[in-house]
């Protein structure tokens, strides 16, 4: 038995190598001796700084193999992700938000008590220059799981420097990885900073669900018991 942990996460953008954007998909794939998910806040402070305690299980080989097949299909433009996503969004009556995907520079703080970034834009907040993109990209690497929510770019960047292949934060996986083998799939709904990204949550959940279904199409469900675990 294995599980797919599916929901939204907050992105750790690091372009051009890890150009994680709103509406993209992050999949927990082992990197740099880490098992796909790192419980980044579980450890102790020693003389040399913070040291992680323990290590979580890796995702089950059958799901990593299915993801590997999809990598090849993406390269040859044969992935069914786009059609599955279209089916899901049509059924739910949602679409990719027509809101500008703005990533403010890491040193530019949110300038308002309001739940939008109009003031940040009026103040001429530094934006990270990126070419527009209107489709989701699948990123594979580390998911940082912890008990608290990261909502400032200083901590986001500190953890990004510590874990080079870190792609997103979330708060549920660490508690589940050692109970049942699972693959974590997250749709990106914001950038783990203080700025406000209203409007991406539903679409981000839909892209995660679409990738989950794309993976399941590669797994023989007659032979395996699969748990689908939706998480916010
Ligand atoms: Zn802002």
Boltz pocket constraint, residues with backbone or C-beta under 6 A from the ligand:
constraints:
  - pocket:
      binder: B
      contacts: [[A, 109], [A, 110], [A, 111], [A, 112], [A, 116], [A, 117], [A, 120], [A, 194], [A, 195], [A, 196]]
      max_distance: 6.0
